[in-house]
Amino acid sequence: MLGILFCLLAKKRVSASELAARFECSTRSIYRYVEELSIAGIPVEVARGAGGGIYISDTYKLPAGFFTKEEYAAAQEAMLAMHAQTSDPTLLSAIQKLAARSKSERLSTAISGSILVDSGTWGDERHFSERLTLFERAIKACEVLYIDYVDREGGRTRRYIHPHLLVYKQNIWYVYAYCLSRKAFRLFKLGRMRAVLETEEHFERRPFTQEDIPLSFWRTENEIEATFLIAPPALPFAEEWLGIDNVYERDGQFYADVTIPDDEGLVGRILSMGAGFKVLSPENLRQRVLEEARKIAEA
């Protein structure tokens, strides 16, 4: 029945006798399979008379999730075996379409109940999604990866890693991996990788617990308590960065009282918010922002 379905997807129109000859069954069996496909929700049409035949609308596509990953693989294997026997070009076309559909579903967004998750970035032409899929595949296969990585200071290193887990935190994807250079587990940001190569070498997984993963990235000694004044144009960006629960209104103006990491990227992040985002305290942070703004103006 799957063979019939993909023949119909690959061809404009085909007769029942042609299908019966291809699949070595009776035309009566073909019509029974067509009826079963219709019951399953596939819009198969049967046109009688000259120029008639069995067909599926050109606008129809298999719905996402129609097959499981295992069913996709099984269908492709069966059709490849059939193509090896018949060398039918329409079967080859169907196999290629099925493979493309399978890949498309692996890279698409995922919906679970009332939650939709899109692994890509805005404007992403699936490059990031493909990278995410590569890491997922390497983790499952315990495959060593070679990465070209840029750290927060701009330093560039090339290293071999053993990927163990993908981590999604605050809209950023990381991979928790054992670094062969550092001889320890590290969190690597996927967006900082200039290149990722599969090595076809494999590793044995190392045991770890959720408590081992540094999900609390901020060190207490590097935290500061800050208060910001936020103008309406900067409000959406401030709420996204600081958290909407930390922003409040008082006397017609918006403020945020937060504890944030005082790292090398803090001043730049504040400047990126624009003139509608002002530091009220601490004074040291306010002066650092002013000094950096002067440097930019004088450059």
Secondary structure, 3 states (H helix, E strand, C coil): CHHHHHHHHHCCCECHHHHHHHHCCCHHHHHHHHHHHHHCCCCEEEECCCCCEEEECCCCCCCCCCCCHHHHHHHHHHHHHHHHHHCCHHHHHHHHHHHHHHHHHHHCCEEECCEEECCCCCCCCCHHHHHHHHHHHHHHHCEEEEEEEECCCCCEEEEEEEEEEEEEECCEEEEEEEECCCCEEEEEEHHHEEEEEEEEEECCCCCCCHHHCCCCCCCHHHEEEEEEEECHHHHHHHHHHHCHHHEEEECCEEEEEEEEECCCCHHHHHHHCCCCEEEEECHHHHHHHHHHHHHHHHC
